[in-house]
Amino acid sequence: MKMLRVKRMRLGKLGGYLAMLTVGVLLAQASEIGWALRSAPAKHKGVSVVSLGVVNEESLSRQLGIDGHIMQLREITLEPGGAIAQHSHAKRPGLVWTRSGSWVEGRGNGEIEYQAGKGKASTIVEDADTDHWFFNDGTVPAKVLVCDIVPAPQ
């Protein structure tokens, strides 16, 4: 009878390890298919912004008939451990290209990592439905180029 108990314990431990492994695999798969595992940060941390150019309000009005807005190009750096707070693009269309490093974009339906040098996979389209935030989980700064149309400064 002692042999049966020992075998049952070993099977029990093996079953426990298999259950933990299954949970780990499911969590890994969940993060890859875009289930959010973290909440949005409330404020920016480790962020710096450099303006690279602006199409002024008068020019946008003459060229496209868009009044009260500018188009700007910026380089944003997100330091390791840094975060960009949740924000909406409902009235602020933009395009983002990951220039160096990597960062994680969070949305209500999950997280996606963007790495430099991955072509379209390095690019984020910020359309009217975009509401997102970012984390830098890496060990090097993430540098991105952002081109967006925003209300002109008053």
C-alpha positions in Angstrom: 0.0 0.0 0.0 2.8 2.4 0.7 3.9 2.0 -2.9 0.5 3.1 -4.2 0.6 6.2 -2.0 4.0 7.1 -3.3 2.9 6.7 -6.8 -0.3 8.7 -6.2 1.8 11.5 -4.7 4.2 11.5 -7.6 1.3 11.6 -10.0 -0.3 14.4 -7.9 2.9 16.4 -8.1 3.2 15.7 -11.8 -0.4 16.8 -12.3 0.3 20.0 -10.4 3.3 20.8 -12.5 1.3 20.1 -15.7 -1.4 22.4 -14.4 1.1 25.2 -13.7 2.7 24.6 -17.1 -0.7 24.8 -18.8 -1.5 28.1 -17.0 1.9 29.5 -18.0 1.4 28.6 -21.7 -2.1 30.0 -21.7 -0.9 33.3 -20.2 1.9 33.5 -22.8 -0.6 32.9 -25.5 -2.9 35.5 -24.1 -0.2 38.1 -24.2 0.7 37.3 -27.8 -2.9 37.5 -29.0 -3.4 40.8 -27.4 -5.2 40.4 -24.0 -4.3 43.3 -21.8 -2.5 42.1 -18.7 -1.7 45.6 -17.3 -3.8 48.7 -16.7 -3.1 52.0 -18.4 -0.6 54.3 -16.7 -2.2 57.5 -15.2 0.8 59.8 -16.1 3.8 60.0 -18.3 7.1 58.7 -17.0 10.5 58.8 -18.7 9.3 60.6 -21.8 11.1 63.3 -23.8 9.9 65.0 -27.0 11.9 66.9 -29.7 10.1 68.9 -32.4 11.4 68.1 -35.9 9.1 70.3 -38.0 5.7 71.9 -38.2 3.4 72.7 -41.1 1.7 75.9 -39.8 -2.0 76.6 -39.6 -2.1 79.1 -42.5 -0.4 76.5 -44.8 -2.8 73.7 -43.8 -5.7 76.0 -44.4 -4.5 77.0 -47.9 -3.3 73.5 -48.9 -6.2 71.3 -47.5 -8.8 73.6 -46.2 -8.1 72.5 -42.6 -8.6 75.4 -40.3 -7.3 75.7 -36.8 -4.8 72.9 -37.0 -1.1 72.2 -37.5 0.8 69.1 -38.7 3.8 68.3 -36.7 6.7 65.8 -36.8 8.3 64.9 -33.4 10.8 62.4 -32.1 9.6 60.8 -28.8 11.9 58.9 -26.6 10.6 56.5 -23.9 13.2 55.5 -21.5 13.4 51.9 -20.1 10.7 51.5 -17.5 8.9 54.6 -18.9 5.3 55.0 -19.7 3.0 57.2 -21.8 -0.4 57.8 -20.2 -3.7 56.7 -21.8 -4.8 59.2 -24.4 -7.3 59.4 -27.3 -6.8 60.2 -31.0 -10.5 60.9 -31.7 -9.6 64.4 -32.9 -5.8 63.9 -33.5 -4.9 61.6 -36.4 -1.3 60.4 -36.6 1.3 58.0 -37.8 4.0 56.5 -35.5 7.1 54.7 -36.7 9.4 52.9 -34.2 12.9 54.2 -35.1 15.0 52.3 -32.5 14.4 50.0 -29.5 11.0 48.6 -28.8 7.9 49.5 -26.8 4.5 48.0 -25.9 1.2 49.6 -26.9 -1.7 48.9 -24.7 -5.4 49.2 -25.8 -8.6 48.0 -24.2 -8.3 44.8 -26.1 -4.7 44.0 -25.4 -1.0 44.8 -25.8 1.3 44.7 -28.9 5.0 45.1 -29.0 6.5 47.3 -31.7 10.2 46.9 -32.6 12.4 49.0 -34.8 13.3 47.6 -38.2 10.1 45.5 -38.7 8.6 47.5 -41.6 4.8 47.8 -41.2 5.1 45.9 -37.9 7.1 49.0 -36.6 4.2 51.4 -37.5 1.1 52.5 -35.6 -1.9 54.2 -37.3 -3.6 56.5 -34.9 -7.1 56.9 -36.3 -10.4 58.2 -34.8 -10.9 55.0 -32.8 -7.5 54.9 -31.2 -7.3 55.1 -27.5 -4.0 53.8 -26.1 -1.0 54.0 -23.9 2.6 52.7 -23.9 5.3 51.0 -21.8 9.0 50.5 -22.4 9.8 47.0 -21.0 13.2 46.9 -22.7 16.7 47.9 -21.5 17.3 50.6 -24.1 15.3 53.8 -24.9 12.6 53.4 -27.5 12.7 56.2 -30.1 9.8 56.9 -32.4 8.8 59.4 -35.0 5.3 60.8 -34.7 3.6 62.8 -37.4 0.1 64.1 -36.4 -2.4 66.8 -37.0 -3.3 68.7 -33.9 -5.2 71.9 -32.9 -3.1 75.0 -33.4 -1.6 76.5 -30.3 -3.7 79.5 -29.1 
